[in-house]
Amino acid sequence: MADIIGNALGFDAPPSAEERMARYAEMSLRPLLDQDRNAPMLIINGADDVHVPQHDTLVFEGRRDTVVEPLPDTGHCAVTKLPEVASTVLDWLPRALASAEVAR
């Protein structure tokens, strides 16, 4: 996986951790996250995901109109908990649509 990411980042040889981190910093989405305008968001991810660190999920906590649901004992494929995910989505969606309608 690291070689694939390194190639996508433009490296022609496996980058060191420092080189990867420097390149990641250039692509920071922090300015977007710092804005206080967004559509309603539901963030669902496995709490034990090895590909998307929990910090990358929790960074959305506290944002306006945002619900963050890390699934305990779940890895990258949250679909392994499909009944729980579906229930969460089906509960959240009508509320999100209603609040979007009120905001119009």
N, C-alpha and C positions, 0 to 999 in steps of 0.2 A: 504494500500500500504506500509506503514512504517513497518508493521509486516512482510510482504513478503520480503522486502529488508533486514530487520534485520535477518531473517532466512537464507537468501542467503549469508549473510555476516558471518554466523556462530554463531550468538547469539541464546541462548536458552530461552531468555526472551526479552521483548521489550527493546532495548537499549536507553539510553539517547541520546540527541542531541550531547553531547560531545563525547560519545562512538562511535556514527556513524561517526562523523567527523574525529576522530582519525583513524578509520578503512579505511575511504575513502582516507585519506592522504597516507596510505600504498599502495594504488592501483593507485597512481597518474600516469597519462599518459603524464605529463609535459615533461619528457625527449624525448618522441616521437614527441611532438608538437614543441619542440625546434630545431629539425633537419630541415635542409633546403633541404630536398629531399622528393618529393612526386609525385605521379601521378596526373594528372589534377583532380580537385575535384569540384563538384557542390554541395553546401550545401543549401538545401531548408527546411525550417521549419516554422511553425506558430509562429508569433511574440508573441502570447499570449498563447503559450503552457505551461500548468501547470506541465507537466511531464518532459520536457526538457527545463530548464531555458534558456532564451535568451542568457545569457553569454556563455552557452555551445555551442551555434551556432556561436556567434560572435567571439569566440576564434580563429576561422580559418581566420578571416579577415586579409588581408595583406600577407598571405602566397603565395608563388609563384604558379602560375597556378591554383588558387583557386578563385571561385566566390561564394559569400555568399548572399543568397536571403531570408531574413526573410519576410514572408507573413503577411502584416498588417491585423488585425481583423480576425485572424485565430488561432485556438487552436491546439491541438495535431494532429488532422487528416487533414493534408494539402490537402488531396484528396478532401476536400469540395470545394477547388478552383481548381479542375482538369483542366479546360481550361487554366488557368494562369500557373499552374505547367507544363502542357504538352508543352505549348508554350515556356516556359523558357528552358526546357530540349531540345526541338527540335532546339532551337536557339544555345544553348551551345554545344551540342554534335558534330556537324561538326567542329566547331572551335577547340574543345579539341582534336578530332582525327587528325586534320590537324597539330596542334602544336606537338602532340606526334610523328607524322610521321617525322616532321622536326628534332626533337630531336634525332631520330634514326640515 
